[in-house]
Amino acid sequence: MLSLATTVVMAYELPPVEKRNANTTDLSVHNAMFLRQNTQAAVIGILKKNGQKYELAASDGKGGMALPIAVHPSLKIDDALVDKEVRAIGRMTYETMYMPNSSDFGPAYSFTFELFSIASLN
C-alpha cells in the first residue's frame, strides 16, 4: 500500500500592519545583501517575475545578483509593478549552505527578502 504524506509549508510571520514600515534609509539591492539576519529594511529595486516567483534586481546600475522575494500568502503583488522601480519593505533572511568538497571557499549564503509591503516609486 502506498502512503502519501502531506508536507505543510509554513509561511514567515507577518508583523501587524502598523509595524510593517522600515524606518531606515532606502537601500540598494547590493547593499541589502550585507544586512544582518532578520533586519527590517526598505530596498529599492526593479521588480522581476519568473513564473510564480518574484525578485528585486539592482536599479542602481551596479548589476549583480537579484534578491529573491518571499511573498506571504496573505499578500498579493500587482502585476503592474513588474519591471518597474519599487520600494519593498520587509525582513532580510538567509541560510548558510556548506558545499561538499569546497571548504576552501567557506560557506555560501542563500538570501531571501520576506516582503511586508511593496509600492511603485513612480
Secondary structure, DSSP 8 states (H G I E B T S, - for coil): ----------------GGG----S--EEHHHHTTS-TTEEEEEEEEEEEETTEEEEE--SS-----EEEE--TT----GGGTTSEEEEEEEEEEEEE--TT-GGG--EEEEEEEEEEEEE--
